């Protein structure tokens, strides 16, 4: 018998992709792949050099781990990769990164099937 929690997580992941996602393009250099992503956000608290605490919010993209395939191989996100999101006539470009030395991504579930990728808006085309 399988793990009921993992089975439930798989079902929820399928529902997320089917009903709460849109197509974005994940890019690393000249390589790219279209993936279904759910938009989310994460709020970070970062201490400045002067000791003040700043709140920074990233735009997050939830992507199925197995869908992130570049050059024929499944990859994990890297700082500096880009995600391109089309909205109407505009393309919003986001760079994979996180403030204050935080990792730019994390797994969103206990079975490492969904990536939560932190980004920052860097351009609008």
N, CA, C and O of each residue as an XYZ file, in Angstrom:
500
protein
N       0.842     -1.185      0.000
C       0.000      0.000      0.000
C       0.880      1.239      0.000
O       1.878      1.299      0.718
N       0.513      2.221     -0.800
C       1.299      3.443     -0.898
C       1.085      4.369      0.284
O       0.239      4.126      1.144
N       1.857      5.416      0.307
C       1.762      6.437      1.337
C       0.575      7.344      1.001
O       0.581      8.016     -0.030
N      -0.427      7.365      1.858
C      -1.630      8.158      1.586
C      -1.331      9.652      1.492
O      -1.936     10.356      0.684
N      -0.407     10.132      2.307
C      -0.072     11.557      2.245
C       0.616     11.904      0.927
O       0.329     12.939      0.326
N       1.518     11.042      0.481
C       2.177     11.288     -0.794
C       1.166     11.197     -1.942
O       1.207     12.005     -2.870
N       0.262     10.219     -1.879
C      -0.770     10.098     -2.912
C      -1.643     11.356     -2.941
O      -1.974     11.860     -4.014
N      -2.013     11.857     -1.767
C      -2.806     13.082     -1.694
C      -2.048     14.276     -2.238
O      -2.624     15.124     -2.920
N      -0.745     14.348     -1.939
C       0.087     15.430     -2.445
C       0.177     15.373     -3.967
O       0.126     16.407     -4.634
N       0.310     14.164     -4.515
C       0.343     14.002     -5.973
C      -0.961     14.488     -6.604
O      -0.948     15.153     -7.640
N      -2.085     14.150     -5.969
C      -3.388     14.577     -6.483
C      -3.481     16.101     -6.458
O      -3.912     16.717     -7.433
N      -3.075     16.708     -5.337
C      -3.120     18.169     -5.230
C      -2.216     18.829     -6.269
O      -2.577     19.862     -6.833
N      -1.048     18.247     -6.527
C      -0.143     18.792     -7.536
C      -0.816     18.768     -8.911
O      -0.708     19.728     -9.674
N      -1.505     17.679     -9.222
C      -2.231     17.601    -10.484
C      -3.324     18.653    -10.581
O      -3.532     19.241    -11.642
N      -4.022     18.890     -9.478
C      -5.070     19.907     -9.450
C      -4.474     21.302     -9.600
O      -5.043     22.148    -10.289
N      -3.319     21.552     -8.952
C      -2.649     22.851     -9.071
C      -2.317     23.130    -10.525
O      -2.600     24.214    -11.035
N      -1.713     22.148    -11.198
C      -1.319     22.351    -12.589
C      -2.532     22.513    -13.501
O      -2.495     23.295    -14.451
N      -3.602     21.778    -13.217
C      -4.778     21.813    -14.088
C      -5.633     23.062    -13.897
O      -6.258     23.534    -14.847
N      -5.668     23.603    -12.672
C      -6.636     24.661    -12.382
C      -6.057     25.965    -11.822
O      -6.782     26.951    -11.688
N      -4.776     25.979    -11.498
C      -4.211     27.183    -10.875
C      -2.834     27.518    -11.429
O      -1.974     28.030    -10.713
N      -2.632     27.226    -12.707
C      -1.313     27.469    -13.298
C      -1.462     28.088    -14.678
O      -2.506     27.979    -15.321
N      -0.400     28.737    -15.112
C      -0.336     29.269    -16.467
C       1.048     28.960    -17.027
O       1.979     28.655    -16.281
N       1.167     29.042    -18.332
C       2.424     28.689    -18.990
C       3.424     29.842    -18.895
O       3.101     30.987    -19.213
N       4.633     29.524    -18.457
C       5.751     30.470    -18.438
C       6.932     29.788    -19.122
O       6.922     28.576    -19.339
N       7.940     30.573    -19.457
C       9.146     30.019    -20.066
C      10.301     30.159    -19.094
O      10.626     31.261    -18.653
N      10.922     29.025    -18.762
C      12.078     29.002    -17.874
C      13.325     28.992    -18.753
O      13.434     28.162    -19.655
N      14.275     29.912    -18.501
C      15.443     30.079    -19.359
C      16.750     30.002    -18.571
O      16.865     30.529    -17.465
N      17.716     29.336    -19.169
C      19.090     29.331    -18.668
C      19.989     29.473    -19.885
O      20.162     28.532    -20.659
N      20.557     30.662    -20.042
C      21.367     30.909    -21.234
C      20.511     30.752    -22.479
O      19.455     31.374    -22.596
N      20.972     29.912    -23.420
C      20.224     29.698    -24.666
C      19.196     28.576    -24.533
O      18.424     28.346    -25.463
N      19.168     27.880    -23.409
C      18.219     26.792    -23.193
C      16.946     27.327    -22.562
O      16.991     28.225    -21.721
N      15.804     26.770    -22.972
C      14.532     27.188    -22.368
C      13.526     26.048    -22.450
O      13.658     25.134    -23.264
N      12.513     26.125    -21.582
C      11.430     25.151    -21.585
C      10.161     25.839    -21.112
O      10.194     26.648    -20.185
N       9.039     25.517    -21.752
C       7.757     26.025    -21.284
C       7.238     25.083    -20.212
O       7.238     23.865    -20.387
N       6.793     25.662    -19.090
C       6.283     24.872    -17.963
C       5.018     25.529    -17.429
O       4.789     26.725    -17.615
N       4.207     24.722    -16.764
C       3.031     25.245    -16.073
C       3.468     25.695    -14.687
O       4.078     24.921    -13.950
N       3.166     26.933    -14.325
C       3.599     27.493    -13.047
C       2.432     28.180    -12.348
O       1.581     28.806    -12.980
N       2.420     28.043    -11.043
C       1.467     28.763    -10.207
C       2.212     29.924     -9.573
O       3.314     29.753     -9.052
N       1.607     31.105     -9.617
C       2.231     32.304     -9.071
C       1.944     32.387     -7.574
O       0.821     32.158     -7.126
N       2.986     32.720     -6.813
C       2.869     32.877     -5.367
C       3.844     33.977     -4.942
O       4.398     34.674     -5.791
N       4.051     34.132     -3.655
C       5.028     35.113     -3.168
C       5.586     34.651     -1.834
O       4.976     33.851     -1.123
N       6.757     35.174     -1.515
C       7.390     34.934     -0.220
C       7.892     36.272      0.292
O       8.473     37.052     -0.462
N       7.671     36.538      1.569
C       8.172     37.758      2.185
C       9.418     37.424      2.990
O       9.401     36.548      3.854
N      10.501     38.138      2.692
C      11.773     37.968      3.388
C      12.032     39.194      4.252
O      11.671     40.308      3.872
N      12.646     39.001      5.399
C      13.132     40.110      6.206
C      14.649     40.100      6.119
O      15.296     39.099      6.428
N      15.209     41.233      5.691
C      16.640     41.348      5.462
C      17.191     42.473      6.315
O      16.642     43.575      6.329
N      18.268     42.201      7.021
C      18.912     43.241      7.828
C      19.893     44.010      6.961
O      20.755     43.416      6.314
N      19.762     45.340      6.949
C      20.657     46.184      6.164
C      21.967     46.385      6.923
O      22.091     45.996      8.084
N      22.942     46.996      6.249
C      24.236     47.264      6.877
C      24.087     48.173      8.091
O      24.889     48.112      9.022
N      23.056     49.018      8.076
C      22.810     49.922      9.200
C      22.016     49.285     10.334
O      21.729     49.938     11.338
N      21.666     48.023     10.177
C      20.936     47.323     11.227
C      19.426     47.383     11.122
O      18.720     46.791     11.938
N      18.928     48.092     10.124
C      17.472     48.166      9.939
C      16.979     46.878      9.276
O      17.712     46.228      8.530
N      15.742     46.527      9.558
C      15.136     45.359      8.934
C      14.254     45.830      7.784
O      13.338     46.627      7.984
N      14.534     45.331      6.575
C      13.724     45.645      5.404
C      12.919     44.413      5.025
O      13.396     43.284      5.137
N      11.707     44.643      4.582
C      10.866     43.562      4.099
C      10.928     43.549      2.577
O      10.695     44.567      1.926
N      11.245     42.383      2.019
C      11.359     42.221      0.575
C      10.432     41.084      0.165
O      10.437     40.019      0.782
N       9.635     41.312     -0.879
C       8.738     40.263     -1.341
C       9.191     39.766     -2.707
O       9.424     40.555     -3.622
N       9.313     38.450     -2.832
C       9.682     37.871     -4.119
C       8.435     37.357     -4.822
O       7.443     37.012     -4.180
N       8.496     37.311     -6.141
C       7.442     36.653     -6.916
C       7.921     35.222     -7.076
O       9.008     34.979     -7.600
N       7.120     34.286     -6.629
C       7.498     32.883     -6.663
C       6.738     32.166     -7.765
O       5.607     32.521     -8.099
N       7.378     31.157     -8.317
C       6.765     30.297     -9.316
C       6.843     28.872     -8.800
O       7.933     28.372     -8.524
N       5.700     28.211     -8.667
C       5.647     26.814     -8.269
C       5.591     25.975     -9.539
O       4.676     26.104    -10.352
N       6.596     25.109     -9.689
C       6.765     24.313    -10.900
C       7.008     22.862    -10.490
O       7.722     22.597     -9.523
N       6.419     21.936    -11.221
C       6.674     20.522    -10.971
C       8.138     20.220    -11.280
O       8.627     20.543    -12.362
N       8.827     19.606    -10.336
C      10.261     19.324    -10.468
C      10.579     18.598    -11.766
O      11.526     18.964    -12.463
N       9.800     17.574    -12.100
C      10.059     16.765    -13.297
C       9.872     17.551    -14.593
O      10.364     17.126    -15.639
N       9.173     18.685    -14.550
C       8.946     19.495    -15.757
C      10.126     20.399    -16.092
O      10.218     20.901    -17.212
N      11.024     20.613    -15.146
C      12.145     21.532    -15.378
C      13.281     20.765    -16.059
O      14.216     20.288    -15.415
N      13.165     20.666    -17.377
C      14.104     19.908    -18.200
C      14.750     20.863    -19.194
O      14.061     21.485    -20.003
N      16.069     20.976    -19.133
C      16.828     21.831    -20.052
C      17.897     20.984    -20.725
O      18.623     20.250    -20.054
N      17.998     21.078    -22.029
C      19.000     20.309    -22.750
C      18.835     18.807    -22.567
O      19.819     18.068    -22.608
N      17.605     18.349    -22.366
C      17.341     16.923    -22.228
C      17.565     16.346    -20.844
O      17.426     15.139    -20.649
N      17.912     17.196    -19.872
C      18.177     16.706    -18.513
C      17.348     17.484    -17.496
O      17.172     18.697    -17.613
N      16.842     16.762    -16.498
C      16.135     17.428    -15.402
C      17.156     18.230    -14.608
O      18.214     17.717    -14.244
N      16.830     19.498    -14.342
C      17.750     20.388    -13.633
C      17.038     21.010    -12.442
O      15.813     20.952    -12.333
N      17.818     21.601    -11.559
C      17.295     22.397    -10.457
C      17.563     23.869    -10.772
O      18.507     24.179    -11.499
N      16.753     24.771    -10.239
C      16.960     26.195    -10.513
C      18.335     26.671    -10.050
O      18.908     26.149     -9.093
N      18.836     27.658    -10.745
C      20.106     28.296    -10.371
C      19.916     29.800    -10.352
O      19.170     30.367    -11.150
N      20.617     30.432     -9.411
C      20.627     31.887     -9.343
C      21.037     32.439    -10.710
O      22.015     31.982    -11.301
N      20.291     33.416    -11.203
C      20.603     34.019    -12.502
C      19.753     33.481    -13.650
O      19.663     34.124    -14.695
N      19.123     32.306    -13.477
C      18.185     31.831    -14.495
C      17.051     32.852    -14.608
O      16.887     33.698    -13.728
N      16.280     32.777    -15.674
C      15.170     33.709    -15.847
C      13.868     32.976    -16.122
O      13.855     31.884    -16.690
N      12.781     33.597    -15.706
C      11.442     33.121    -16.013
C      10.722     34.249    -16.725
O      10.678     35.381    -16.244
N      10.156     33.921    -17.890
C       9.449     34.899    -18.711
C       7.962     34.586    -18.657
O       7.528     33.471    -18.948
N       7.190     35.604    -18.276
C       5.742     35.465    -18.125
C       5.049     36.457    -19.055
O       5.281     37.663    -18.966
N       4.213     35.960    -19.932
C       3.489     36.818    -20.871
C       2.137     37.180    -20.278
O       1.388     36.310    -19.833
N       1.833     38.479    -20.276
C       0.540     38.980    -19.814
C       0.067     40.011    -20.830
O       0.565     41.136    -20.865
N      -0.895     39.618    -21.654
C      -1.358     40.505    -22.714
C      -0.253     40.745    -23.721
O       0.333     39.801    -24.251
N       0.031     42.017    -23.986
C       1.061     42.375    -24.959
C       2.444     42.508    -24.317
O       3.415     42.803    -25.014
N       2.549     42.296    -23.008
C       3.818     42.481    -22.309
C       4.412     41.139    -21.870
O       3.696     40.180    -21.581
N       5.724     41.109    -21.831
C       6.449     39.970    -21.274
C       7.209     40.468    -20.061
O       8.028     41.382    -20.161
N       6.937     39.868    -18.923
C       7.628     40.213    -17.680
C       8.760     39.213    -17.479
O       8.567     38.000    -17.567
N       9.947     39.756    -17.206
C      11.128     38.917    -17.034
C      11.535     38.949    -15.569
O      11.684     40.016    -14.974
N      11.713     37.756    -14.993
C      12.084     37.612    -13.586
C      13.383     36.834    -13.498
O      13.587     35.862    -14.226
N      14.261     37.268    -12.602
C      15.520     36.566    -12.378
C      15.411     35.721    -11.115
O      14.877     36.166    -10.099
N      15.924     34.498    -11.194
C      15.916     33.604    -10.044
C      16.945     34.107     -9.035
O      18.142     34.144     -9.319
N      16.465     34.493     -7.858
C      17.331     34.945     -6.781
C      16.515     35.139     -5.523
O      15.285     35.131     -5.558
N      17.200     35.310     -4.422
C      16.539     35.630     -3.160
C      17.447     36.575     -2.390
O      18.668     36.506     -2.536
N      16.882     37.450     -1.580
C      17.685     38.445     -0.861
C      18.398     37.844      0.346
O      18.045     36.770      0.831
N      19.406     38.564      0.811
C      20.048     38.252      2.087
C      20.703     36.899      2.183
O      20.762     36.326      3.271
N      21.197     36.366      1.083
C      21.880     35.082      1.132
C      20.952     33.885      1.263
O      21.412     32.761      1.463
N      19.651     34.118      1.151
C      18.687     33.004      1.193
C      18.826     32.170     -0.084
O      19.229     32.705     -1.117
N      18.504     30.884     -0.039
C      18.546     30.090     -1.271
C      17.463     30.562     -2.239
O      16.387     30.971     -1.803
N      17.730     30.514     -3.549
C      16.773     31.038     -4.513
C      15.595     30.109     -4.796
O      14.696     30.474     -5.554
N      15.583     28.934     -4.209
C      14.463     28.016     -4.390
C      14.440     27.038     -3.226
O      15.402     26.912     -2.469
N      13.307     26.350     -3.110
C      13.178     25.274     -2.130
C      12.109     24.323     -2.639
O      11.303     24.674     -3.501
N      12.115     23.136     -2.101
C      11.031     22.217     -2.431
C       9.789     22.664     -1.688
O       9.864     23.128     -0.550
N       8.650     22.520     -2.338
C       7.401     22.978     -1.758
C       6.632     21.846     -1.073
O       5.587     22.075     -0.466
N       7.156     20.631     -1.175
C       6.491     19.487     -0.561
C       7.535     18.524      0.007
O       8.721     18.616     -0.312
N       7.084     17.618      0.836
C       7.990     16.671      1.488
C       8.585     15.644      0.534
O       9.573     14.994      0.879
N       8.011     15.478     -0.659
C       8.472     14.457     -1.602
C       9.272     15.052     -2.750
O       9.587     14.357     -3.715
N       9.597     16.319     -2.651
C      10.448     17.015     -3.621
C       9.909     16.957     -5.052
O      10.670     16.832     -6.012
N       8.594     17.050     -5.174
C       7.968     16.988     -6.497
C       7.592     18.364     -7.034
O       7.305     18.510     -8.222
N       7.593     19.378     -6.160
C       7.256     20.736     -6.579
C       8.336     21.696     -6.105
O       8.740     21.666     -4.943
N       8.799     22.548     -7.012
C       9.789     23.576     -6.689
C       9.088     24.897     -6.420
O       8.134     25.249     -7.114
N       9.553     25.627     -5.419
C       9.107     27.003     -5.176
C      10.313     27.872     -5.501
O      11.295     27.889     -4.758
N      10.233     28.597     -6.618
C      11.370     29.363     -7.124
C      11.145     30.842     -6.830
O      10.150     31.421     -7.264
N      12.073     31.453     -6.090
C      11.999     32.867     -5.726
C      12.620     33.694     -6.846
O      13.667     33.334     -7.383
N      11.972     34.806     -7.196
C      12.485     35.653     -8.274
C      12.313     37.133     -7.969
O      11.635     37.528     -7.020
N      12.949     37.925     -8.804
C      12.815     39.381     -8.747
C      12.549     39.874    -10.171
O      13.191     39.425    -11.121
N      11.602     40.797    -10.310
C      11.291     41.377    -11.617
C      12.494     42.206    -12.073
O      12.971     43.068    -11.335
N      12.986     41.942    -13.298
C      14.150     42.672    -13.799
C      13.889     43.429    -15.103
O      14.659     44.315    -15.473
N      12.793     43.077    -15.803
C      12.530     43.778    -17.071
C      11.093     43.536    -17.503
O      10.462     42.544    -17.138
N      10.600     44.490    -18.300
C       9.317     44.343    -18.969
C       9.549     44.643    -20.449
O      10.097     45.685    -20.811
N       9.127     43.725    -21.275
C       9.345     43.897    -22.719
C       8.029     44.091    -23.433
O       8.007     44.252    -24.654
